[in-house]
Structures are given as structure tokens and as C-alpha cells.
């Protein structure tokens, strides 16, 4: 039969939605026999996460006797799941278009094409975000340099004024106050310049769990006496990263969590573990299909939580809810995560604390360094 020579996976169903035939390429792909596949036996090869949707589409559209498509992951003979696009067309008796006989379906393996499309989409989105940050960095850098020159002149004149007023204590105090305010301004300018400039990073294969454990001492200094810091590491997690920047991410998140708890009794959990990139996780974090597993870094607190509005804006540069905040800490975290090809999600609600989750691609091509 010609259908056995077709370069696609073919199936045929009867009018009662029972599959009655599969061609040779289908059977070779699944590694199963015709007897195993007929009826609804073929559905045993559908990925559990796709099963209900796949069968649901068929049930909803089969009776309409119109063409439809469905995408689902089908288990190959070697146990690997491949994404297929199943194009389903109704069959009618030749010469009697009102006599419905069932459907014929043709499946193409679109895994590689889908992976390429998703990777391109994610790269394009990250590129746009990077371009926005680069543009902002250029603007901030220019303003900060000009502002720094003004502050330098102000500090110099304030120092001269202190010397010229001599014994006038009140005037000296005023001049000294001006100088201190200006110096505080220069500190802020340095923060702006640190954020704006694209400093080179040294990427090595490091153990994320070990890096977190090594940072515990620093983390404890950021936590108030009434707050418990609980560090949970689950095995070695090799990632390609700059350890200093990973520590910076961790410190910023823990400080943010400590501020959210305030002077109350509280708990901050820092957790690292390996996670498998299933469909739900890929959709949540907008992950490409190329990496099957990731290293998770989670920082969880039971503080005041955030409103939806704050959560949506918290990673924007210069956005802050703190009276003396600069709005650069979490923006820097987002920037570092992006530079490490990572992905971050925030879950928070008023009165229910906050959970930051960051995924880094696992890496094992080089020896681990601390």
C-alpha cells in the first residue's frame, strides 16, 4: 500500500472515533504493533501532560466533521517524547458526501522546528530588554557623570567656605552639612554608574549550592535578630556563572526579604535544587526547549508581601517602595540573571510573603570551581 511509503505518520478512524489503521512509519516511530495501537491504544503514547487536551480536542471536534489540528507529544520507540502536529481530515464515502466514515490523520514531527522558534522568540525578547537597558544605561551614565562634576565642585566650594568662615560656628556647621549632603550625592552617583556600565564578567563552571553555602556568613549580617535564615541546598548544581555576581543576586534578595519582614518575627528560606523542565515550568518561566533541567535558586520570606502593582514594577530601574531606596537593587538582580541566560519569576500577595525563583541552565562541560 502507498500509505506505508508515505514520509508521514498516518492513521485512520471509523465513524465512532476508533482508530482502525496505522501506517508503517507510525508503527516504526512508536515501536508498537497494529494490535496495540488500534481503538484508543495509540493514546497510551501521548504525554500525560498533553493527554486530556489531545483527547478533549478530538471529542469536541470529531462530531463537527470538519478538518482540525492538534499538537501533542508522542512517545517514540526509544522512550523520548517528540512534539507532533496532527492534521485531521474527515472521510466521506466516494460519491456520497453525506455518508461520514471517520477521519484520516497525518502527523509531522515538529520538535526541532518548535525548539528553534521558541529559542528565537526568547532570544528576541531578551535582546529587546537588553537594548532597553543599554539605552537606559547610556542615558544614566551621561547624566551621572555631569551630576558628579557638579557635586565635585560643590564639595570643593563647601570645604573652602568652611575654612573662610573661621570661628563662625553656625556658618561652619552649615558648610559642613552642605559638604556631607554632596558626598552622599556622590555615593548615589557611584551606584548609578555601577548599574549603567556593562562590566565584564568572568564565567566559570561553579556549584550554585556551594556558592550559596559560602555566602551564609554574609547573609546572616543582613538579617535582623528576630528573623531566622534557613538555607536548604540539595546536591551539587553546576552552572556557568560569575560567582561574585551570583553572591550579589543572593545578597540583594535576602536584604529585600529582611526589609519586607521588618522588626517582626520572620523566616527567610534560601533554597537550591535541580528541577526538570516540564511543560508547566517552561510556560511559567518562558524557557526554551533545549535545556531539559535547570538549577533553581529560591528566596522565600513571610513578610508583608507585595500588591499586584508593586510586583509588576519591582524590577524596573529606580522603582522603589522604600523611603531611602534607590530602586537599583532588584533591577541589578534582573540584569545579572539575564546576563547568565537565566529566568526569574516572582510570586507575592499582600500579607502572604514573597517568593523569588531564579532558574539557571545546568552546565557540566568544565570542572567545578568555587
DRENLUMZA-600873 format. One line per 8 residues: number of its first residue (from 0); for each residue x, y, z of C-alpha. Coordinates in pm, 1 decimal, always signed. Example, Ala and Ser with C-alpha at 12.3 -4.5 7.8 and 13.67 -1.06 7.14 Angstrom:
<margus>
0	+1230.0,-450.0,+780.0; +1367.0,-106.0,+714.0
</margus>
This chain:
<margus>
0	+0.0,+0.0,+0.0; +121.1,+350.4,-82.6; +29.2,+476.9,+265.5; +311.2,+264.4,+408.7; +559.9,+450.3,+188.1; +436.8,+798.3,+283.7; +700.6,+1005.2,+471.8; +447.5,+1092.1,+745.9
8	+272.6,+911.8,+1029.6; -78.8,+821.6,+913.3; -382.6,+690.0,+1098.1; -744.7,+621.2,+1003.4; -1050.0,+614.8,+1231.2; -1404.4,+489.7,+1182.9; -1722.8,+691.2,+1232.1; -1721.2,+605.9,+1605.2
16	-1379.0,+765.0,+1665.2; -1199.1,+432.2,+1694.5; -866.0,+414.9,+1512.6; -862.8,+117.7,+1275.1; -534.8,+164.3,+1087.7; -180.6,+299.1,+1130.5; +80.1,+305.0,+856.1; +429.0,+155.4,+876.8
24	+607.5,+486.6,+961.0; +371.2,+533.5,+1260.1; +441.1,+182.8,+1390.3; +815.7,+228.6,+1334.8; +807.5,+561.6,+1519.9; +620.4,+427.2,+1823.9; +777.7,+80.8,+1819.5; +434.7,-74.4,+1874.0
32	+219.8,-317.7,+1677.2; -104.2,-252.4,+1492.2; -290.8,-455.1,+1756.0; -151.8,-236.0,+2034.2; -245.5,+89.4,+1859.6; -596.7,+29.8,+1722.3; -900.5,+162.6,+1905.6; -762.7,+403.9,+2165.9
40	-444.0,+207.5,+2226.0; -240.6,+475.5,+2045.7; -332.1,+726.1,+2320.2; -107.2,+536.5,+2563.3; +184.9,+700.3,+2383.2; +58.8,+1056.5,+2437.0; +248.1,+1251.8,+2704.3; +49.4,+1261.4,+3033.6
48	+56.6,+1643.1,+3035.8; -97.5,+1652.1,+2686.1; -342.8,+1362.9,+2715.6; -657.0,+1541.6,+2835.6; -613.9,+1829.8,+2591.6; -546.0,+1596.9,+2298.6; -844.4,+1370.7,+2366.5; -1059.7,+1673.3,+2454.9
56	-993.3,+1840.0,+2118.9; -1089.1,+1519.2,+1939.9; -1408.0,+1477.0,+2141.0; -1513.7,+1837.2,+2085.4; -1444.0,+1848.3,+1710.4; -1493.7,+1492.6,+1586.8; -1870.4,+1527.7,+1552.1; -1841.7,+1850.1,+1352.6
64	-1691.1,+1654.3,+1062.1; -1457.2,+1940.0,+972.0; -1076.9,+1949.1,+946.4; -881.7,+2033.8,+1263.0; -526.5,+2025.6,+1400.2; -383.5,+1925.6,+1734.8; -27.7,+1935.2,+1870.5; +83.5,+1683.2,+2130.1
72	+390.7,+1494.7,+2242.1; +404.7,+1133.3,+2126.0; +636.5,+872.9,+2277.6; +893.3,+742.0,+2033.5; +1025.4,+382.5,+2029.9; +1325.0,+489.8,+2242.6; +1107.7,+645.1,+2515.1; +1170.7,+1005.8,+2409.8
80	+869.5,+1229.0,+2356.8; +850.6,+1421.4,+2030.3; +612.9,+1705.0,+1953.5; +391.1,+1618.2,+1656.0; +138.1,+1821.9,+1460.0; -161.4,+1604.8,+1376.2; -374.0,+1729.1,+1083.6; -712.2,+1555.9,+1089.3
88	-943.5,+1546.7,+784.5; -1294.5,+1389.7,+769.7; -1358.7,+1097.0,+532.8; -1677.5,+1050.0,+334.2; -1792.1,+766.2,+108.2; -1688.9,+832.5,-250.4; -1988.2,+967.3,-439.9; -2190.2,+1008.8,-120.0
96	-2063.8,+1321.7,+62.4; -2326.8,+1286.8,+333.2; -2204.1,+944.6,+444.6; -1938.1,+1008.4,+709.8; -1683.5,+728.8,+752.4; -1445.1,+882.0,+1007.4; -1115.3,+1072.0,+993.4; -771.3,+1032.3,+842.7
104	-480.4,+1198.2,+1019.0; -122.7,+1280.6,+921.8; +141.7,+1362.0,+1183.1; +468.7,+1550.0,+1135.1; +746.0,+1567.6,+1395.6; +781.2,+1941.9,+1465.2; +1002.7,+1919.3,+1775.8; +1310.2,+2074.3,+1616.0
112	+1113.5,+2348.1,+1440.3; +927.1,+2432.0,+1761.7; +1250.2,+2440.3,+1960.6; +1408.2,+2674.7,+1708.6; +1103.7,+2903.4,+1704.6; +1080.7,+2919.4,+2084.3; +1453.0,+2980.8,+2124.7; +1437.9,+3258.2,+1865.4
120	+1138.3,+3417.4,+2036.9; +1306.7,+3408.2,+2377.1; +1633.1,+3545.3,+2236.1; +1444.9,+3822.6,+2056.6; +1259.9,+3917.0,+2375.3; +1582.1,+3917.9,+2578.0; +1755.5,+4122.9,+2309.4; +1481.3,+4386.1,+2322.2
128	+1507.8,+4401.2,+2701.9; +1886.8,+4424.9,+2678.4; +1858.8,+4705.8,+2423.6; +1624.5,+4894.8,+2655.3; +1866.2,+4852.1,+2945.8; +2164.6,+4950.4,+2730.2; +1986.3,+5267.0,+2616.4; +1891.2,+5346.9,+2973.8
136	+2249.0,+5280.1,+3082.4; +2389.2,+5527.6,+2828.6; +2143.5,+5796.2,+2942.2; +2206.1,+5730.1,+3311.9; +2582.1,+5725.0,+3263.5; +2583.0,+6063.4,+3087.7; +2360.6,+6227.8,+3348.5; +2555.6,+6071.5,+3635.6
144	+2891.5,+6197.3,+3503.5; +2754.7,+6551.6,+3465.9; +2595.5,+6535.1,+3809.5; +2919.5,+6404.4,+3958.8; +3113.0,+6702.0,+3816.1; +2862.6,+6941.5,+3973.6; +2888.2,+6764.6,+4309.6; +3269.1,+6772.3,+4298.2
152	+3256.6,+7148.7,+4251.7; +3001.3,+7179.8,+4531.4; +3215.7,+6977.8,+4773.5; +3524.4,+7184.3,+4690.7; +3341.8,+7513.0,+4748.3; +3187.5,+7383.7,+5072.1; +3535.7,+7295.7,+5202.5; +3664.7,+7642.1,+5108.3
160	+3365.4,+7802.1,+5278.4; +3435.9,+7607.4,+5598.8; +3790.9,+7747.5,+5606.7; +3686.3,+8104.8,+5521.8; +3415.1,+8143.8,+5785.6; +3675.3,+8086.4,+6055.4; +3525.4,+8094.7,+6401.8; +3165.5,+8133.4,+6288.6
168	+3039.9,+7802.5,+6427.6; +2693.1,+7829.0,+6273.3; +2830.7,+7900.5,+5925.2; +3086.6,+7621.6,+5959.7; +2809.9,+7379.0,+6054.9; +2604.1,+7484.2,+5751.7; +2902.2,+7446.7,+5517.8; +2981.2,+7105.3,+5666.8
176	+2619.0,+6994.7,+5618.4; +2633.8,+7102.5,+5253.3; +2953.6,+6902.6,+5209.8; +2803.4,+6588.1,+5368.7; +2490.4,+6608.6,+5152.6; +2705.1,+6647.7,+4841.5; +2919.7,+6347.8,+4939.9; +2601.5,+6145.0,+4988.9
184	+2508.0,+6251.0,+4637.5; +2839.9,+6122.3,+4501.0; +2767.7,+5784.5,+4661.9; +2436.5,+5773.2,+4479.1; +2612.5,+5865.5,+4154.5; +2853.4,+5573.3,+4201.9; +2553.8,+5341.6,+4236.4; +2408.2,+5479.3,+3914.4
192	+2737.0,+5431.4,+3730.9; +2774.3,+5076.6,+3865.2; +2428.8,+4996.9,+3729.1; +2480.2,+5172.6,+3397.4; +2816.6,+5033.0,+3294.9; +2849.1,+4687.6,+3137.7; +3130.9,+4548.2,+3347.3; +3294.2,+4232.4,+3207.3
200	+3205.9,+3915.4,+3392.8; +3420.0,+3605.5,+3439.8; +3214.3,+3295.5,+3371.2; +3322.8,+2965.7,+3526.4; +3152.1,+2637.3,+3596.6; +3058.6,+2681.9,+3962.7; +2846.4,+2488.6,+4210.1; +2543.2,+2704.9,+4288.9
208	+2474.9,+2519.9,+4615.2; +2835.2,+2562.6,+4733.5; +2831.8,+2933.0,+4641.7; +2516.4,+2982.1,+4848.9; +2667.6,+2797.7,+5146.8; +2981.8,+3012.9,+5124.6; +2766.6,+3326.2,+5135.7; +2576.6,+3227.2,+5453.0
216	+2804.3,+3436.3,+5675.6; +2736.4,+3750.0,+5472.9; +2365.7,+3669.1,+5459.5; +2341.7,+3649.3,+5837.7; +2466.5,+4008.1,+5866.6; +2173.0,+4122.7,+5651.1; +1912.7,+3951.2,+5869.4; +1775.3,+4103.2,+6188.5
224	+1788.9,+3918.4,+6521.0; +1419.0,+3820.5,+6513.4; +1445.3,+3668.8,+6165.0; +1550.7,+3308.0,+6105.0; +1760.2,+3232.4,+5796.6; +1702.8,+2878.1,+5669.6; +1942.2,+2763.4,+5393.6; +1846.7,+2443.4,+5212.1
232	+2081.6,+2301.4,+4949.3; +2002.6,+1979.1,+4764.5; +2315.4,+1846.7,+4596.5; +2571.1,+1996.4,+4361.0; +2430.4,+2223.9,+4090.0; +2690.2,+2311.2,+3822.8; +2610.5,+2634.7,+3639.1; +2813.2,+2866.0,+3415.6
240	+2833.3,+3189.5,+3614.0; +3033.4,+3468.6,+3772.9; +3035.8,+3371.3,+4144.3; +3064.8,+3733.0,+4260.0; +2752.9,+3829.8,+4069.8; +2562.7,+3525.5,+4198.9; +2651.8,+3635.7,+4552.4; +2531.6,+3986.5,+4465.3
248	+2198.1,+3843.9,+4349.0; +2162.6,+3643.5,+4668.3; +2253.6,+3935.9,+4895.6; +2007.8,+4168.6,+4722.4; +1723.3,+3918.2,+4750.5; +1792.2,+3840.0,+5117.2; +1821.7,+4210.2,+5207.2; +1494.3,+4273.4,+5025.2
256	+1331.2,+3986.7,+5217.6; +1466.6,+4116.2,+5550.2; +1328.2,+4464.2,+5476.0; +987.2,+4312.1,+5396.1; +981.5,+4135.6,+5734.8; +1098.0,+4444.1,+5924.2; +1119.5,+4423.6,+6303.4; +873.6,+4133.3,+6330.8
264	+945.1,+3764.7,+6384.7; +1008.9,+3615.0,+6045.4; +1169.2,+3345.7,+5836.4; +1373.0,+3364.7,+5516.8; +1430.1,+3042.5,+5324.4; +1711.2,+3018.2,+5069.7; +1682.6,+2700.9,+4864.1; +1878.8,+2545.4,+4578.2
272	+1777.3,+2231.3,+4390.9; +1758.4,+2069.4,+4049.1; +1428.0,+2099.9,+3862.5; +1309.5,+1920.9,+3549.9; +1179.1,+2149.9,+3277.2; +830.8,+2006.2,+3223.0; +569.2,+2182.5,+3015.8; +422.5,+2380.5,+3307.9
280	+765.2,+2508.8,+3412.3; +854.6,+2607.6,+3054.2; +533.7,+2807.1,+3022.2; +575.2,+2972.0,+3364.3; +937.0,+3078.6,+3307.3; +919.2,+3106.9,+2926.1; +1203.0,+2859.1,+2884.0; +1341.4,+2724.3,+2555.0
288	+1308.3,+2353.4,+2482.2; +1683.3,+2293.1,+2453.4; +1759.3,+2257.8,+2828.7; +1591.8,+1957.3,+2999.5; +1682.2,+2061.8,+3356.0; +1775.9,+2375.2,+3549.7; +1930.9,+2484.8,+3877.6; +1676.6,+2662.4,+4097.2
296	+1765.8,+2941.0,+4340.3; +1467.6,+3040.9,+4554.7; +1445.5,+3309.4,+4824.5; +1120.6,+3296.7,+5021.9; +1004.7,+3522.4,+5305.1; +692.2,+3554.3,+5519.6; +699.3,+3933.2,+5517.9; +432.5,+4183.5,+5420.3
304	+418.5,+4075.9,+5055.3; +350.8,+4299.5,+4755.8; +46.2,+4430.8,+4577.0; -2.7,+4336.7,+4211.6; +105.3,+4685.8,+4104.8; +429.1,+4672.4,+4304.1; +507.7,+4318.5,+4185.7; +466.8,+4420.7,+3820.5
312	+707.1,+4715.2,+3860.0; +954.0,+4589.8,+4120.1; +1225.9,+4503.2,+3865.2; +1213.0,+4839.1,+3688.9; +1519.8,+5058.8,+3745.3; +1461.7,+5337.2,+4002.6; +1127.7,+5192.0,+4118.9; +1124.6,+5161.4,+4498.3
320	+881.0,+5141.6,+4788.4; +1148.3,+5223.6,+5047.5; +1176.9,+5578.5,+5183.3; +1554.1,+5583.9,+5132.0; +1580.1,+5331.0,+4848.1; +1748.5,+5386.3,+4512.0; +1542.0,+5133.8,+4317.2; +1851.5,+4966.4,+4171.6
328	+1897.0,+4650.4,+4383.1; +1633.7,+4429.3,+4221.5; +1689.4,+4591.7,+3881.8; +2052.4,+4479.2,+3908.1; +1934.3,+4129.1,+4002.8; +1722.3,+4112.9,+3687.0; +2015.0,+4237.2,+3479.6; +2253.7,+3975.8,+3622.2
336	+2003.0,+3693.8,+3573.4; +1956.8,+3795.7,+3208.9; +2334.4,+3805.7,+3151.4; +2353.7,+3448.3,+3283.3; +2079.5,+3326.3,+3044.8; +1855.6,+3273.1,+3345.7; +1487.9,+3334.6,+3407.4; +1314.0,+3479.1,+3714.3
344	+958.9,+3468.5,+3848.7; +807.3,+3648.9,+4148.0; +507.6,+3524.8,+4345.4; +369.8,+3758.7,+4611.4; +48.2,+3882.4,+4766.9; -30.9,+4134.8,+5037.4; +11.4,+3969.5,+5378.0; +135.5,+3638.8,+5233.0
352	+506.1,+3698.0,+5182.8; +713.2,+3682.6,+4865.6; +886.6,+3410.9,+4667.4; +1165.9,+3486.6,+4418.8; +1258.1,+3192.5,+4194.7; +1551.8,+3200.8,+3952.7; +1641.6,+2926.7,+3705.9; +1993.5,+2890.4,+3564.8
360	+2078.5,+2639.5,+3287.9; +2275.3,+2346.4,+3427.3; +2631.5,+2320.7,+3297.9; +2877.5,+2033.2,+3320.4; +3128.5,+2097.1,+3041.8; +3406.7,+2217.3,+3271.1; +3544.9,+2133.2,+3619.2; +3363.4,+2299.7,+3905.5
368	+3526.4,+2596.7,+4076.1; +3414.1,+2765.4,+4392.7
</margus>
